[in-house]
Amino acid sequence: MNEPRCGRQTWQFQQDIRLLGSAVAVGPLEGDGPLAAEFDHIHDNMYAGQKSWEKAERHLMCQAVETAIEKSNLLQSEIDIVLAGDLLNQTISSNFTASKLNIPLLGMFGACSTSMETLSVGAALVDAGYAHYVVAACSSHNCTAEKQFRYPTAYGGQKPEYAQWTVTGAGAGVVGKDGSGPRITHATIGKVVDMGIKDPFDMGTAMVPAAVDTMSTHFRDTGRVPHDYDLIVTGDLGKIGYAIFKDEMKELAYDMSPVYNDCGLMIYRPDQAVFSGGSGCASSAVVTYSYIMNQLRAGTLTRVLVCATGALFSPVSYQQGESIPCIAHAVAFEAVKEE
């Protein structure tokens, strides 16, 4: 049996841990993007049939969780725990979702890194035998995030070109042991990295150092190199962060170019008005739990590394002139050829 840890920060799961099923729900702009055919639910307006944007966000998360459980051929009563997070104060989208589902909850916050944070911990709980089935979920909504972190959309505030567009959507995955679905093999838990950047619009640049730290740690801990993966994605660095990240990894002797992409660039078309690309918890979740999982299940991809990146600032810290601490968590997936 392999050691459960590779180095200080990477977990190597001992059991046959699988993503049994996954699902996503998105808003209209995401549904108009290049990955639309991969999504389970697409809403044609930002309210998603609800009375407020906040209610819309929790509706998206409920849809993603319920559909992921259904696609896993399980009942809600068979899920031992939900690990969920979002960008709103006190993670209210996750709390209200868990209340409706009547499943035990561990609320988690890693900003935009929450997708892989919840999945890492979920895989660890199943691997250790504390749970049979775990749901990992997260959500974000452009209008709720803008209202909380910047200015309400009705203000019509101007943004610089290097700003990013918060993805409206939710993603969920069901983790279990054995069964079918892509295997979850490793999780590299990131450290908080703060380079002193204070511009709340320039999150791509702010998150790059954390992504570089986690990615290079994963390679050192596992002994792998970029070419050991068919695809490596970061969560939401956008155009600016994507370019900086490649340059910084190259300086560390890791050539990412042939296999690297960013979820914030994959979810939208180049001609969509999203500034430098997508961001938010849903950026990595929506791409991972739809397109990437579908490709692994089809055998088009055989090994994938998803490194979700998060800017850990709040309206209070920003208004008090604090810098933006960031973090990144990475999870490795492998396709399994079913008999």
TAZI-V185916 format. One record per backbone hydrogen bond with DSSP energy under -0.5 kcal/mol. CO is the residue of the C=O (numbers start at 1). NH is the residue of the N-H. If there is no record, write none. Layout:
BEGIN
co = (CO CO)
nh = (NH NH)
END
This chain:
BEGIN
co = (4 5 6 9 9 10 11 11 15 16 17 18 18 21 23 24 24 25 26 27 28 29 30 33 35 35 36 41 45 47 52 53 54 55 56 57 58 59 60 61 62 63 64 65 66 67 68 69 70 75 76 81 82 82 83 84 85 88 89 91 92 93 94 95 96 97 98 98 104 106 110 111 113 113 114 115 116 117 118 119 120 121 122 123 124 125 125 125 126 132 133 133 134 134 135 136 137 138 140 141 142 143 144 145 145 146 152 153 160 163 164 165 167 168 169 170 171 172 173 173 174 174 175 176 182 183 183 185 186 187 187 188 193 197 198 199 201 202 203 204 205 207 208 209 210 211 212 213 214 215 216 217 218 219 225 226 231 232 233 234 237 238 239 240 241 242 243 244 245 246 247 248 249 249 250 253 254 256 256 259 261 262 262 263 264 269 272 274 274 276 277 279 280 280 281 282 283 284 285 287 287 288 290 291 292 293 294 295 295 295 296 302 303 303 304 305 305 306 306 307 308 310 310 311 314 315 316 317 318 323 325 326 327 329 330 331 332 332 333 334 336)
nh = (12 7 10 11 189 6 13 187 17 178 184 20 176 174 172 40 41 170 43 31 32 32 33 36 38 39 39 26 48 50 56 57 58 59 60 61 62 63 64 65 66 67 68 69 70 71 72 74 73 78 79 135 84 106 137 108 139 91 92 95 96 97 98 99 100 101 102 103 82 84 113 114 116 117 118 119 120 121 122 123 124 125 126 127 128 129 130 131 129 177 80 81 136 175 83 173 85 171 169 145 146 147 148 149 150 150 155 156 163 276 166 279 169 27 140 25 138 23 136 175 20 21 134 18 19 185 334 13 332 11 189 330 326 324 200 202 203 206 207 208 209 211 212 213 214 215 216 217 218 219 220 221 222 223 228 229 305 261 307 263 241 242 243 244 245 246 247 248 249 250 251 252 252 254 253 255 256 259 260 232 234 265 266 267 278 272 274 165 277 239 165 167 283 284 285 286 287 288 289 290 292 293 294 295 296 297 298 299 300 301 299 335 230 231 333 233 307 308 331 235 329 312 327 313 318 319 320 322 321 325 312 193 310 308 188 306 185 186 304 183 338)
END
